[in-house]
Amino acid sequence: MGYRNKTYVIFDGDEDMWSYAYMRGWNKNENMEFSFYDAHDLRPMSGTASEEYVKRVLKQRLENTKQAIVIIGEKTKNLFRFVRWEIEACIEMGIPIVAVNLNGKREMDEDRCPPILRDVCAIHVPFKAKAIQRALDVFCDNFEWHKQQGWKAVVLKPEVYASLGL
């Protein structure tokens, strides 16, 4: 496997595109130090691209992925065709997952979190740039240790949020 250095973003392209647009803005901000592949900007891609083709291309992109962000909106838990498949692929490949709650919750949201993420080692944070960055920097870099400890539904401590001004 090649060098892994990217952040892969998984989200509901129909309902939560706005949040992804915000993240693209953060990505361009010189104070944010993460980059990610745009799973919805594959070329060549059209409305007629087969599911098999899309999954093959996504799998190739995941092979260069260091960490994944799953943006969790109101309908995310009900998406199986690509979102669940992408999450499953990340779990199988041992890619750390940052679950980002659009409703601001600082822990796993039982009502919105996809069932496949509920019993795996993942960190759950609100949709705030500083919280996401901290999760990427700290949790993802120590993912193997968290996993060995048997941790699931990891959260940032209140004092971390306070230090971030959140």
Buried (B, 14 or more C-beta within 10 A) or exposed (E): EEEEEBBBBBBBEEBBBEBBEEBEEEBEEEEBEBEBBEBEEBEEEEEEEEEEEBBEBBEEBBBBBBBBBBBBBEEBBEBEEBBBBBBBBBBEBEBBBBBBBBEEBBBBBEEBBBEBBBEBBBBBBBBBBBBBBBBBEBBBEEBEEBBEEEBBBBBBEEEBBEEBEB
